[in-house]
Amino acid sequence: MIPIVTDAAPAERILSLIGELPPPPRIAFADGPPARDDLLEPLPDWDALAQPTPEFEFDQRISR
């Protein structure tokens, strides 16, 4: 018959007695991005920074 240990505390004691390391602590979830109200500078006008449309059509296909 094989005994089964289901409680965490006795299992950790048994593992430490036989030289096994206990499991590492759980990692906390990462924080989300900062709130928009916390920004020091205003966001740039992205439409003003857009590149103009070229006057010619550029074909990016590869010919073989």
N, C-alpha and C positions, 0 to 999 in steps of 0.2 A: 504494500500500500504506500502511495506517495502522498505526503502531506502537502496541502496547498495553503499558502499564506496570502490572505487578501487585504490585510491592513498594512498601511504604509510604514508605520513606526517599527513594527517587528521585522518587516522585510528589509528596511534600511539597516537595522542592527545586525541581521544575519549577513547581509552583504558586506558590512564593514568588518565583521569577524573573519570572513573568508578572503578579505583583501580587495574586494570590488569597490569601485568608487560609486558614491550615490549619484543619482541623475542630477544634471545641472539645474539651476533655478530657471523658471520660465522667463522668457523674454517679454517685456512689456511692448504693447503696440506703439508704433511711431506716432508722433503728433502730426496733425494736418498742417497745411500751409498757413502762413500768417494771414490774419484778417485784412481785408482791403483798407480798413480804416487806419491800420497801423503803418501804412506806407509814408515815408518821409517826403517823397517827391511825387508830383502828379504823373500819371501815365502819359506817354507821348501820344501824339495824334498819329495813329498807325496809317490812316489813309493818306496823310501828307507825306509819309515816308515811303510809300509804295513806288516801285519802279514804273516808269512809263512803258506802255505797250510798244514793242518794236514796230518799225514801219514795214518790215518784211516778214514773210512766213519762214520759220526755221523748221526744217524737217529733221527729226532725230532718228528716223528709221535706219537700220543697218542694211546695206545692200550686199548681196552675195553674188 
